[in-house]
Amino acid sequence: MAVNIKKLIFNFVLALIILAAVFILSGCIPHEAGQNISGGSKNSGIRKLAAGQTNNKANSNNRANSSVNPVNLNIDPNSSFAEAARKNAETEKNLRWLFGKKPQTGWYLYKPLISKEIGLEPEAAPTEFAEALAGWQKSAKLQPTGILDELTMFAFLSEWQKYRLFRRGYPPEQVLIIAPPDDFYDPSRDAELRQIERETYDAYKRMVKAAAADPSLKLKTDGGELAPTENFLKIISSFRTKQYQQKLRAASPNSGSAGLAVNSPHFTGRALDIYVGGEPVSTADANRAIQINTPIYLWMVKNAGKFGFRPYFYEPWHWEYVPD
C-alpha cells in the first residue's frame, strides 16, 4: 500500500512539472495587464472605433498573432548564426525582464524598434537578424552573441530613452496653439485640451501630409489632408497641465509611472499621443501586439524621425518632438 501511495504522489508531482513546463514554453504564464489610460475629455475623451475600422483591427490582430507565435522560421542551418536565431525564437516570446516594477515577457512588442536600431526590416530572416544584432551588440560593448538576452534588451531601452524629452516644464503660453478639432481622434475635446506647441504641430502636419501621400497606407484623405472620417494618425492627447495629469492618475491608480508619469512630457506641449490602431491607449500586451503590427505604426517607426518625432517604446501611440 505504501509503495502505491508513493507511486501516486510521484506521478502527481511529475504531471505538475510537465504542466508548468508547457505553460512556460507557450508563454501562457499570466502577467500584469495594461491600464486604459484616458487622455480625453470629461468621460473618457476617446471615442469608440468607427465601424469601418473593424476589419483593419482584425487584420492587424492576425499579423500580431504571427509575430507572437513565429512559425516557419526558415533558419539557414549553414549559417554561423543558426543557433542564435533559434535562441531568439524562444526569447522573443519568453524572455523575462522588468520595466520599473512591471514584469515583462518577451521582446516581440519591440521588434519593429529593435529592427530599425540594427538596420533591418522587421521581416528580416532570423539568421540575418541575429548577425545584425551581433554587430549592434559589439558596437554597444556587449558580447556579440547575436542572442537578444536581458542585457541586450536593457541596452536598447537605454538607447531609446536617451532621445526622449527630459526638460518637462511648461512652454511659454505664446508658443501654444489650439489645433482644429478635425486633427483629433475625439473632435469634441475642449479647446484647452487641444493645445500643442507650435513647432511640434507644424512638424506633425508635415508628417501627416507625407503619410497621406503614401498610397501603401490607404488612408482616407481630403485635399492632401486626413479626411474627417479617418482615425489613423489623429491626435488622442497633446498638452496637459499638471492638474489634469493628476486627475488622470487619480482615475487610473494602477497605471504607474510607465503609463502616467508624475512629471509628464505632455507638460511641454511637445508630446503627442497618436492613434496607430487597436484600443487607443491601452498598455495591455494583446493591444500593443495589434498596434505594433499596423502599417501606420511601422511607417512611423521608419519615418517619424525625419520629422523630429521619437517613440516612447512602451506606448506605441506616444511620440515626442525632439528634433536633431
C-alpha positions as CSV (number, residue, x, y, z in Angstrom):
1,M,0.0,0.0,0.0
2,A,2.8,2.4,1.0
3,V,4.5,1.7,-2.4
4,N,1.3,2.5,-4.3
5,I,0.8,5.8,-2.4
6,K,4.4,6.9,-3.1
7,K,3.9,6.0,-6.8
8,L,0.7,8.1,-7.0
9,I,2.4,11.1,-5.3
10,F,5.4,10.7,-7.7
11,N,3.1,10.7,-10.8
12,F,1.1,13.7,-9.5
13,V,4.2,15.8,-9.0
14,L,5.6,14.7,-12.4
15,A,2.3,15.8,-14.0
16,L,2.5,19.2,-12.3
17,I,6.1,19.7,-13.5
18,I,5.1,18.8,-17.1
19,L,2.1,21.2,-17.0
20,A,4.3,24.0,-15.7
21,A,6.8,23.4,-18.5
22,V,4.1,23.6,-21.1
23,F,2.9,26.9,-19.8
24,I,6.3,28.4,-19.7
25,L,7.3,27.3,-23.2
26,S,4.0,28.5,-24.6
27,G,4.3,31.9,-23.0
28,C,1.0,31.4,-21.1
29,I,2.2,32.5,-17.7
30,P,-0.1,35.4,-16.9
31,H,1.5,38.8,-16.4
32,E,0.2,42.2,-15.4
33,A,-2.4,43.6,-17.7
34,G,-2.1,47.2,-19.0
35,Q,-4.2,50.0,-17.9
36,N,-6.7,52.0,-20.1
37,I,-5.3,55.5,-19.8
38,S,-7.6,58.3,-20.5
39,G,-6.2,61.2,-22.4
40,G,-9.6,62.7,-23.4
41,S,-12.5,64.8,-22.3
42,K,-14.8,64.6,-19.3
43,N,-15.8,61.0,-19.6
44,S,-13.1,59.0,-21.4
45,G,-12.3,61.6,-24.1
46,I,-11.7,58.7,-26.5
47,R,-14.4,57.6,-28.9
48,K,-15.2,54.1,-30.0
49,L,-13.6,52.7,-33.1
50,A,-15.5,53.5,-36.2
51,A,-17.4,50.6,-37.7
52,G,-15.2,50.8,-40.8
53,Q,-12.1,50.0,-38.8
54,T,-13.2,46.6,-37.6
55,N,-11.6,44.8,-40.4
56,N,-8.4,46.8,-40.1
57,K,-8.2,45.8,-36.5
58,A,-8.9,42.1,-37.2
59,N,-6.2,42.0,-39.9
60,S,-3.8,43.7,-37.6
61,N,-4.6,41.2,-34.9
62,N,-3.8,38.3,-37.3
63,R,-0.4,39.9,-38.1
64,A,0.2,40.4,-34.4
65,N,-0.5,36.7,-33.7
66,S,2.0,35.7,-36.3
67,S,4.6,37.9,-34.5
68,V,3.8,36.4,-31.1
69,N,3.9,32.8,-32.3
70,P,6.6,32.7,-35.0
71,V,6.2,29.7,-37.3
72,N,8.1,28.6,-40.4
73,L,11.3,30.3,-39.0
74,N,13.2,29.4,-42.2
75,I,16.6,29.3,-40.3
76,D,19.5,28.6,-42.6
77,P,21.3,25.6,-40.9
78,N,24.5,26.5,-42.6
79,S,24.6,30.0,-41.1
80,S,27.0,30.6,-38.2
81,F,24.1,32.4,-36.5
82,A,21.7,29.5,-36.8
83,E,21.8,28.6,-33.1
84,A,21.5,32.3,-32.1
85,A,18.4,32.5,-34.4
86,R,16.9,29.5,-32.7
87,K,17.5,31.1,-29.3
88,N,15.9,34.4,-30.4
89,A,12.8,32.5,-31.5
90,E,12.5,31.4,-27.8
91,T,13.4,34.7,-26.1
92,E,11.1,36.7,-28.5
93,K,8.2,35.2,-26.6
94,N,9.6,34.1,-23.3
95,L,12.4,36.5,-22.2
96,R,11.7,37.6,-18.6
97,W,12.7,41.1,-17.7
98,L,11.5,44.1,-15.6
99,F,10.4,47.6,-16.7
100,G,10.2,49.6,-13.5
101,K,8.3,47.2,-11.2
102,K,6.3,45.6,-14.1
103,P,7.3,42.1,-15.2
104,Q,7.7,41.8,-19.0
105,T,7.6,38.7,-21.2
106,G,9.4,38.6,-24.5
107,W,10.6,41.3,-26.8
108,Y,8.2,40.8,-29.7
109,L,6.4,44.1,-28.8
110,Y,9.6,46.0,-29.6
111,K,10.7,44.1,-32.7
112,P,10.0,47.0,-35.1
113,L,12.1,49.4,-33.0
114,I,14.8,46.8,-32.5
115,S,14.9,46.0,-36.2
116,K,15.3,49.7,-37.1
117,E,18.0,50.1,-34.5
118,I,20.1,47.3,-36.0
119,G,19.4,48.5,-39.6
120,L,16.9,45.8,-40.7
121,E,13.3,45.5,-41.7
122,P,11.1,43.6,-39.2
123,E,10.6,40.8,-41.6
124,A,14.3,40.1,-42.0
125,A,15.4,36.4,-41.9
126,P,16.2,35.1,-38.4
127,T,19.9,34.5,-39.1
128,E,20.2,37.9,-40.8
129,F,18.6,39.4,-37.6
130,A,21.0,37.5,-35.3
131,E,24.0,38.6,-37.4
132,A,22.9,42.3,-37.4
133,L,22.2,42.1,-33.7
134,A,25.7,40.7,-33.0
135,G,27.1,43.7,-34.8
136,W,25.0,46.1,-32.7
137,Q,26.0,44.3,-29.6
138,K,29.6,44.7,-30.4
139,S,29.2,48.5,-31.0
140,A,27.4,48.7,-27.6
141,K,30.3,46.9,-26.0
142,L,28.2,43.8,-25.3
143,Q,29.2,40.2,-26.0
144,P,28.3,39.8,-29.7
145,T,26.4,36.6,-29.4
146,G,23.5,37.6,-31.7
147,I,21.1,36.5,-29.0
148,L,18.7,39.0,-27.6
149,D,19.1,38.5,-23.9
150,E,18.2,40.7,-20.9
151,L,21.4,42.8,-21.0
152,T,20.8,43.5,-24.7
153,M,17.2,44.4,-24.0
154,F,18.3,46.9,-21.4
155,A,20.9,48.4,-23.8
156,F,18.1,49.0,-26.3
157,L,15.9,50.7,-23.7
158,S,18.8,52.9,-22.7
159,E,19.4,53.9,-26.3
160,W,15.7,54.8,-26.9
161,Q,15.2,56.6,-23.6
162,K,18.2,59.0,-24.2
163,Y,16.3,60.6,-27.1
164,R,13.2,61.5,-25.1
165,L,12.2,64.8,-23.6
166,F,14.0,65.5,-20.3
167,R,13.1,69.1,-19.7
168,R,9.4,68.9,-18.9
169,G,8.4,72.3,-17.8
170,Y,5.5,74.3,-19.2
171,P,6.2,76.1,-22.5
172,P,5.6,79.9,-22.8
173,E,1.9,80.5,-23.5
174,Q,2.7,82.3,-26.7
175,V,4.1,79.1,-28.3
176,L,1.0,77.1,-27.6
177,I,-1.7,76.9,-30.4
178,I,-5.1,75.4,-30.3
179,A,-5.3,72.7,-33.1
180,P,-8.6,72.3,-35.0
181,P,-11.0,69.6,-33.8
182,D,-10.6,67.6,-37.0
183,D,-6.9,66.9,-36.1
184,F,-8.1,64.9,-33.0
185,Y,-9.3,61.4,-32.6
186,D,-12.0,62.9,-30.4
187,P,-13.1,66.1,-32.1
188,S,-15.3,67.0,-29.2
189,R,-12.3,67.7,-26.9
190,D,-12.4,71.0,-25.2
191,A,-10.1,73.7,-26.7
192,E,-7.8,73.7,-23.7
193,L,-7.1,70.0,-24.3
194,R,-6.3,70.7,-28.0
195,Q,-3.2,72.9,-27.2
196,I,0.1,71.9,-28.9
197,E,3.5,73.6,-29.0
198,R,3.7,75.4,-32.4
199,E,6.8,73.8,-33.8
200,T,5.5,70.4,-32.8
201,Y,2.2,71.0,-34.5
202,D,3.9,72.1,-37.7
203,A,6.1,69.0,-37.7
204,Y,3.0,66.8,-37.1
205,K,1.2,68.3,-40.0
206,R,4.2,67.7,-42.3
207,M,4.4,64.1,-41.1
208,V,0.7,63.5,-41.7
209,K,0.9,65.1,-45.2
210,A,3.7,62.7,-46.0
211,A,1.7,59.7,-44.7
212,A,-1.4,60.8,-46.6
213,A,0.6,60.9,-49.8
214,D,1.8,57.3,-49.3
215,P,-0.6,55.0,-51.3
216,S,0.6,51.9,-49.4
217,L,-1.1,53.2,-46.2
218,K,-4.5,53.6,-47.9
219,L,-5.5,56.4,-45.7
220,K,-8.8,58.3,-46.3
221,T,-7.8,61.8,-47.4
222,D,-9.3,65.1,-48.4
223,G,-7.2,67.6,-50.4
224,G,-4.0,66.1,-49.2
225,E,-5.1,66.1,-45.5
226,L,-6.6,63.3,-43.5
227,A,-10.3,63.0,-44.1
228,P,-12.5,63.8,-41.1
229,T,-13.6,60.1,-41.1
230,E,-10.0,58.8,-40.9
231,N,-8.9,57.8,-37.4
232,F,-5.3,56.8,-38.0
233,L,-2.7,59.4,-37.2
234,K,-5.3,61.6,-35.4
235,I,-4.1,63.1,-32.1
236,I,-5.5,61.5,-29.0
237,S,-3.8,63.7,-26.4
238,S,-1.4,66.6,-26.5
239,F,-0.6,69.4,-23.9
240,R,-1.7,68.7,-20.4
241,T,-1.5,70.7,-17.2
242,K,-0.1,69.2,-14.0
243,Q,-3.6,69.4,-12.5
244,Y,-5.1,67.5,-15.4
245,Q,-2.3,64.8,-15.2
246,Q,-3.0,64.4,-11.5
247,K,-6.7,63.9,-12.4
248,L,-5.8,61.2,-14.9
249,R,-3.5,59.4,-12.3
250,A,-6.3,59.5,-9.7
251,A,-8.6,57.9,-12.2
252,S,-6.1,55.2,-13.0
253,P,-4.2,54.5,-9.8
254,N,-2.6,51.3,-11.1
255,S,-1.1,52.8,-14.2
256,G,2.2,53.6,-12.6
257,S,4.9,55.9,-13.9
258,A,5.3,53.9,-17.1
259,G,1.8,54.8,-18.1
260,L,1.0,58.1,-16.5
261,A,4.2,59.8,-15.3
262,V,4.1,62.3,-12.4
263,N,6.4,64.6,-14.4
264,S,4.8,64.0,-17.8
265,P,6.4,65.0,-21.2
266,H,2.9,66.2,-22.1
267,F,3.5,69.3,-19.9
268,T,5.8,70.6,-22.7
269,G,3.2,70.6,-25.4
270,R,5.7,68.6,-27.5
271,A,4.4,65.1,-26.7
272,L,1.6,63.7,-28.8
273,D,-0.5,60.5,-28.4
274,I,-1.3,59.5,-31.9
275,Y,-3.8,56.8,-33.0
276,V,-2.0,53.8,-34.5
277,G,-4.7,51.1,-34.1
278,G,-6.4,48.9,-31.6
279,E,-7.6,50.4,-28.3
280,P,-6.1,53.9,-28.4
281,V,-4.1,54.0,-25.2
282,S,-4.2,50.6,-23.5
283,T,-0.9,49.1,-22.4
284,A,-2.3,45.5,-22.4
285,D,0.2,43.3,-24.2
286,A,-2.6,42.0,-26.5
287,N,-3.5,45.5,-27.5
288,R,0.1,46.6,-28.1
289,A,0.7,43.5,-30.2
290,I,-2.0,44.8,-32.5
291,Q,-0.6,48.3,-32.6
292,I,3.0,47.4,-33.4
293,N,1.9,45.5,-36.5
294,T,-0.3,48.1,-38.1
295,P,1.0,49.7,-41.3
296,I,0.7,53.1,-39.6
297,Y,3.0,52.2,-36.7
298,L,5.5,50.5,-38.9
299,W,5.5,53.6,-41.1
300,M,6.1,55.9,-38.1
301,V,8.9,53.7,-36.8
302,K,10.6,54.1,-40.2
303,N,9.7,57.8,-41.0
304,A,8.7,59.7,-37.9
305,G,12.3,60.6,-37.0
306,K,12.6,62.5,-40.3
307,F,10.1,64.9,-38.8
308,G,11.7,65.1,-35.4
309,F,9.4,62.6,-33.6
310,R,10.9,60.0,-31.2
311,P,9.0,57.0,-29.8
312,Y,8.3,56.0,-26.3
313,F,9.0,52.3,-26.6
314,Y,6.4,51.2,-24.1
315,E,3.5,53.0,-25.6
316,P,3.2,52.6,-29.4
317,W,0.9,55.7,-29.6
318,H,3.2,58.1,-27.7
319,W,5.6,60.3,-29.7
320,E,7.8,63.2,-28.6
321,Y,9.1,66.0,-30.7
322,V,12.8,66.1,-30.2
323,P,14.4,67.3,-33.4
324,D,18.1,66.9,-34.0
